[in-house]
Amino acid sequence: MKRNRIGIVGGAGFIGRSLAKHLSKSFHVKILDVQKPSKDLEDAVAYAHCDVRNLQEVVDAVADVDLVIHTAIIQIPQINECKSLGYEVNLIGTQNVCDAVERNPRIKGMILAGTWHTIGERDLRGIVDEEFGFRPDKVEDRARLYALSKMAQEAVVRYYDEMSTRIYGIIRMGTVLGKDMPPDTAASIFIKRGLRGEPITPFKHSMYRPMLYVDVRDSCKAYEAYASKILSGTPKKEESSLSHIVNVYYPRPITILELAETVRKAIIECTRGKVKPVVQILEKGIPPLFNEDDKRKIEVSVEKATRFLRLKKLRSPEESLMDIVKSRQQ
């Protein structure tokens, strides 16, 4: 029997929509967004128009929920094209969501959709775990405002977690792989081009960039486990807000070049050799930002996700990409 209602702020986007589909099997789900949910969700979820920039709208929208998941974000490239919108949604919006949660005695807590991008991209060394830290100046210029936004969101949420009696948690996800993922991600672009028989084209300056990925299904399981813990009162208040942060991504990094090669192999296998795209490295005249051995300089720990959220073996990027290619070959 469904007892609790979960409100997903930004629930009309890829992550929010995926969570809504998954969580609606066990919980009442309410999408809070400026966009209405997709037609396939209309009968499964409730909906309230909610602009996170307007505090009162957020307060009203979460009035009947027991837990909030915050996924609203202005991403690349829009954040670079309209910086003020990025600030209003990503920073002020997060403050408004936390404030609305804190005002409502019914709500037991909140979970922020975080990202591995807070650790930066370049010069990664050592064990990548929840204590690795923020490195806002170790990303490409195009990703700088996005990374700063995610760090600022974490700072606000962690501050509320320190001063509140409720749980304000964060799930830092790898780049999420799923059949409905945004079309402007590297994986989506590579798959689209490859299935057309066109060259798969990583850039030379970033082809050895280590990437951390997570399958959308594993991500959904993580939120379900964390939400269930908060709603049941399992997590305890700790001295450090790091206690309520969990990294959820496959523990083996792969480079952009490896991503391209993996997509190529998946396409050849799924089409039984009818489509054989080539990987063509593009030279943009930019000095190389990464070395071939960079990914071997880090050790990725998902021990906390295994222990705290009881996540079992995560799906590898190879498995995820194979599933996506199968779903898209028409």
C-alpha positions, 0 to 999 in steps of 0.5 A: 500500500502506498502511504507516503507522497514524494514531491519531485522538484524539476520532475519533468526533466530526464532525471526527475521523469525517470525517478517519477516512473520508478518511485510511483510503483511504491509511493504517491508521486507529485511532480513540481515543475513549470512543465507538465509531466509527459503523457505516459506519466499523467495517470501515475503522478500528480502535478503542480505548477511550480517555479522554484524562483517563486518561494510561495509557489514552492511552499504551496506545491510541497504542502501535501508531500512527505519528502522532497527530491530536488532535481531542478537545474539549468544545465550546459549550454543554457547556463552559459547563454543565460547566466542570470536564469542559471543563478535564479533557478540553481541557487535561489531555487535551491534556497527556496526549496530548502526553505519550503521544506523547513517550513512544513512540519509534515516533510521529513526531509529532502534529497538533492540530485548532486553530481560527480562534476563537483570534484572537477575534471583535471589532475584527479589523484587518489581515492574519489569518495564523499570526502574528495572535495570541491575543485571548481577551477579544474573544469573546462570553461563551458562547464565552470558555471554548471560545476559552481552551481552544483557546488553552491546547491550542495553548500545550501543543502548541507547548511540546512542539514547542519541546522535542521532537525530533519535530513537534507541528503545528497546523492552525487550521481555519475553522468546518467546513462539511459534511453531517454537521456538528453540528446546533447550528451556525448553518449547520445551524440555518439550513438546517434551518429554511429547508428547513421553510419557516420563517424563517431567523433571525440575531440583530441584535446579531451579524449582521455578525460576520465568519466564516471557514469551511472545507469539510470536504473541504479540511480533510481534504486538509490533514491528509492532506498534513501527516500525509504530511509528518511521516511522511516526515520532511519538516518540519524543526525550526525555532527558532519553533513558529509554523513548524508552525502552518497556517491552513486556511480560505477566504480571504474572510470572510462575515457571519452575515447573508450566511450566512443569505442564502446558505442562503436562495438555496441552498434556493430553487435546490435546491427549484426555488422550491418552498421560499422561506424569508425571512430574519428578523432577531431583536432580542434587546435586545443592543447591536450587537457588529459593524458592516457594514464589519467584514469589510472591515477584515481581509485573510485570508492562506492563503499558508502553506496553499498553500505548505506543504500545497500546497492548491489552490483551496479550496471557497467557503462558497457551494459548501459550503452548496449541497452541504449543502442538496442532501444534506439536502433530502428 
